[in-house]
Amino acid sequence: MFQLIKKDILFNWKWALLLVLVAVLMPVLFFIDREETRYILWVYIIGNVLANSHFVSKSCYLDDSAQTRRFLASLPVKKTQLIMAKYLLGLLCMAASISLTSLSSFVLGLHPSVQGALIAFLYLLLYYAVFLGVFFHSNYSNAEKTNTALMMLTIMSVFVKDRSGLRLDEMLIEPTYMLAGLGICIMIFAASVFFSIRSFDRFQAGKSR
């Protein structure tokens, strides 16, 4: 399974490099204007969402072809391993980008934000759960369309909450909201893995019909 993750990294090394650069440089952009250091929360949200929006999706794009499906089917690995490799790759990208953003922020004296890291973590759990779930159940195109719709819905929801005076970062300071949000996102992520495994035979046969 780790060889599959290595394969994705080697085949998409340019996007892996972009993930690292965005995660490291986003705090730098906010540091340029010292007046904006109070927006460290958005360093995590914007930086990590951008950093994670291409690498795994491009890996899935390459896999969404008849030739690649036949190659994957010929490998001496279980279908569970093929699917888990993509989900683990997503978790690896999350951990790497949030860690690099925290390190960059600390070096610049921006003081890493626990709330920002948590919001980014929860959002990315949902992002990978939805994207990979739709990808393995259907195809890459539908996965991209679904996540675009959900991203727009998220932006609209945050805007409404901001206008209503209910700040998302302040909500997540409360342990009840924090634990509830974490629990819900983990359950959704686990459910996505389960349904992806059940849908994999259909995914493999998708282009051969």
Backbone torsions as a table, in degrees:
resi	resn	phi	psi	omega
1	MET	NA	-38.4	179.4
2	PHE	-69.6	-24.8	174.1
3	GLN	-67.5	-33.6	177.3
4	LEU	-66.7	-40.7	177.2
5	ILE	-64.1	-42.5	178.1
6	LYS	-61.2	-40.0	178.3
7	LYS	-60.1	-43.9	-179.9
8	ASP	-63.8	-40.0	-179.7
9	ILE	-66.5	-44.2	-179.1
10	LEU	-67.4	-39.9	-178.9
11	PHE	-72.3	-23.0	-175.8
12	ASN	-125.4	39.5	-173.0
13	TRP	-63.9	-29.8	179.3
14	LYS	-66.4	-39.9	179.0
15	TRP	-73.3	-30.2	175.0
16	ALA	-65.9	-40.9	177.5
17	LEU	-64.6	-39.2	178.0
18	LEU	-62.6	-40.6	177.5
19	LEU	-57.0	-46.4	-179.4
20	VAL	-64.2	-45.2	-177.6
21	LEU	-64.2	-43.6	179.9
22	VAL	-64.3	-44.4	-179.1
23	ALA	-62.1	-36.8	-178.1
24	VAL	-80.8	-39.3	-171.6
25	LEU	-86.6	-19.6	-179.6
26	MET	-58.8	-45.0	175.1
27	PRO	-60.7	-31.3	179.2
28	VAL	-64.5	-40.5	179.2
29	LEU	-61.7	-38.8	178.5
30	PHE	-74.8	-26.7	-178.1
31	PHE	-73.8	-24.9	-178.0
32	ILE	-56.8	-41.1	177.3
33	ASP	-108.0	104.6	-175.6
34	ARG	-60.0	-21.8	178.1
35	GLU	-65.5	-22.3	-174.6
36	GLU	-94.6	3.9	-177.8
37	THR	-65.0	-19.1	177.5
38	ARG	-70.0	-12.4	-179.7
39	TYR	-95.4	30.3	-179.7
40	ILE	-58.4	-28.0	176.0
41	LEU	-56.4	-43.5	-178.3
42	TRP	-74.7	-19.6	173.0
43	VAL	-59.0	-43.8	179.8
44	TYR	-71.1	-47.7	-175.5
45	ILE	-64.2	-54.7	-177.6
46	ILE	-67.6	-48.6	-176.7
47	GLY	-60.0	-48.1	-175.7
48	ASN	-75.8	-32.4	175.7
49	VAL	-65.2	-44.7	178.0
50	LEU	-65.3	-41.5	-177.5
51	ALA	-63.4	-34.4	-175.7
52	ASN	-96.0	2.4	-171.6
53	SER	-84.8	-4.5	-175.0
54	HIS	-126.9	-39.5	-169.2
55	PHE	-59.7	-58.0	-178.4
56	VAL	-67.8	-37.0	-179.6
57	SER	-64.6	-37.4	178.1
58	LYS	-69.0	-34.3	175.6
59	SER	-63.2	-42.3	177.6
60	CYS	-67.2	-36.5	178.9
61	TYR	-58.9	-43.1	178.7
62	LEU	-66.5	-34.7	-179.3
63	ASP	-75.7	-17.5	-176.0
64	ASP	-85.9	59.5	176.7
65	SER	-146.6	153.1	-177.7
66	ALA	-60.3	-39.0	-177.6
67	GLN	-65.1	-44.8	-179.0
68	THR	-69.1	-36.9	178.2
69	ARG	-61.1	-42.1	178.6
70	ARG	-65.4	-38.2	178.4
71	PHE	-64.2	-45.5	179.3
72	LEU	-62.8	-38.8	-179.6
73	ALA	-67.2	-24.4	-178.7
74	SER	-83.9	-12.3	-178.2
75	LEU	-73.0	145.2	179.9
76	PRO	-80.1	54.1	179.1
77	VAL	-132.0	153.5	179.5
78	LYS	-75.9	154.7	-179.7
79	LYS	-62.1	-31.0	178.2
80	THR	-61.4	-38.6	179.5
81	GLN	-67.8	-39.0	179.0
82	LEU	-61.7	-41.0	-178.6
83	ILE	-74.8	-45.8	-178.8
84	MET	-62.2	-30.2	178.9
85	ALA	-60.4	-39.9	179.7
86	LYS	-69.5	-42.1	179.8
87	TYR	-67.2	-39.8	176.9
88	LEU	-66.6	-35.1	176.1
89	LEU	-62.0	-41.0	176.2
90	GLY	-61.7	-44.6	178.5
91	LEU	-63.9	-38.3	177.7
92	LEU	-63.0	-43.4	178.2
93	CYS	-62.9	-41.6	178.3
94	MET	-59.8	-50.6	-177.9
95	ALA	-62.3	-41.9	-178.4
96	ALA	-66.3	-46.4	-176.1
97	SER	-68.3	-43.7	-180.0
98	ILE	-66.2	-39.4	178.4
99	SER	-65.3	-43.5	-179.6
100	LEU	-67.2	-38.4	177.1
101	THR	-64.2	-41.5	178.6
102	SER	-63.5	-43.8	179.7
103	LEU	-64.3	-45.0	179.1
104	SER	-62.5	-43.0	179.0
105	SER	-63.2	-41.6	179.8
106	PHE	-63.4	-43.7	179.8
107	VAL	-61.4	-36.6	-178.6
108	LEU	-83.7	-4.6	-179.9
109	GLY	77.9	23.1	-179.1
110	LEU	-87.5	-6.5	178.3
111	HIS	62.1	97.7	-179.8
112	PRO	-49.2	137.4	-176.5
113	SER	-98.6	117.2	177.8
114	VAL	-63.4	-41.8	179.4
115	GLN	-62.9	-42.9	-180.0
116	GLY	-63.7	-43.6	179.4
117	ALA	-63.1	-39.8	-179.6
118	LEU	-66.4	-45.3	179.4
119	ILE	-61.9	-43.6	178.6
120	ALA	-61.8	-42.0	-179.6
121	PHE	-62.6	-46.6	-179.1
122	LEU	-64.9	-43.8	-179.9
123	TYR	-61.9	-43.7	-176.5
124	LEU	-70.6	-31.8	173.5
125	LEU	-59.2	-45.3	178.8
126	LEU	-67.5	-40.3	-179.5
127	TYR	-58.0	-50.6	-177.9
128	TYR	-71.1	-34.4	178.0
129	ALA	-61.6	-47.3	-178.2
130	VAL	-71.9	-49.0	-176.4
131	PHE	-60.6	-51.7	-177.2
132	LEU	-69.9	-34.3	177.5
133	GLY	-61.4	-47.8	178.9
134	VAL	-68.4	-37.3	-179.6
135	PHE	-60.1	-49.7	-177.8
136	PHE	-74.7	-25.1	177.7
137	HIS	-81.9	-30.2	-175.4
138	SER	-129.5	-94.7	179.3
139	ASN	-162.8	178.2	-176.3
140	TYR	-64.3	-42.9	-177.7
141	SER	-59.3	-46.6	179.9
142	ASN	-67.0	-33.6	178.0
143	ALA	-64.4	-42.8	178.3
144	GLU	-64.8	-42.8	179.6
145	LYS	-63.6	-42.8	-179.2
146	THR	-63.3	-43.9	-178.5
147	ASN	-71.4	-31.4	175.1
148	THR	-63.3	-43.1	178.5
149	ALA	-63.6	-43.3	-179.6
150	LEU	-67.6	-35.2	178.6
151	MET	-64.9	-42.9	177.6
152	MET	-63.5	-40.2	177.9
153	LEU	-63.4	-39.4	179.0
154	THR	-64.8	-44.8	179.7
155	ILE	-61.7	-42.9	178.9
156	MET	-64.2	-39.6	-179.7
157	SER	-65.4	-43.8	178.7
158	VAL	-64.0	-39.5	178.7
159	PHE	-61.7	-45.1	179.2
160	VAL	-62.9	-43.9	179.4
161	LYS	-63.0	-40.1	179.9
162	ASP	-64.2	-41.9	179.6
163	ARG	-68.1	-27.0	-179.3
164	SER	-84.6	-4.7	178.9
165	GLY	87.7	4.2	-179.6
166	LEU	-99.3	99.9	-174.4
167	ARG	-81.7	132.1	-177.0
168	LEU	-64.0	-40.9	-178.8
169	ASP	-65.9	-34.8	178.7
170	GLU	-69.9	-35.0	177.9
171	MET	-62.5	-41.6	-175.0
172	LEU	-74.3	-9.8	174.7
173	ILE	-69.1	-32.3	179.7
174	GLU	-67.8	125.8	-178.7
175	PRO	-56.6	-35.3	-179.5
176	THR	-62.8	-48.4	178.8
177	TYR	-64.6	-40.0	-177.1
178	MET	-63.6	-48.5	-179.2
179	LEU	-68.8	-39.1	179.7
180	ALA	-64.2	-45.9	179.4
181	GLY	-63.0	-42.0	179.9
182	LEU	-64.4	-44.5	-179.4
183	GLY	-63.0	-43.4	-179.5
184	ILE	-63.9	-44.8	-178.2
185	CYS	-66.1	-38.3	178.5
186	ILE	-66.0	-40.8	178.7
187	MET	-64.7	-40.7	178.2
188	ILE	-64.5	-41.6	179.1
189	PHE	-62.7	-45.4	179.7
190	ALA	-64.4	-40.5	178.6
191	ALA	-63.4	-37.5	178.9
192	SER	-63.4	-41.8	177.5
193	VAL	-60.8	-45.7	-178.6
194	PHE	-61.0	-48.4	-178.2
195	PHE	-70.4	-29.9	176.8
196	SER	-66.0	-40.7	178.6
197	ILE	-63.2	-41.1	179.5
198	ARG	-68.9	-27.2	-176.5
199	SER	-93.2	-3.2	-168.8
200	PHE	-65.4	-38.4	179.2
201	ASP	-60.5	-39.0	177.4
202	ARG	-67.3	-37.0	178.4
203	PHE	-63.3	-44.6	-178.5
204	GLN	-64.2	-35.5	-175.7
205	ALA	-85.8	-4.8	-172.2
206	GLY	-53.6	-45.8	-174.8
207	LYS	-89.2	-6.9	-176.5
208	SER	-93.7	-5.6	-178.7
209	ARG	-79.2	NA	NA
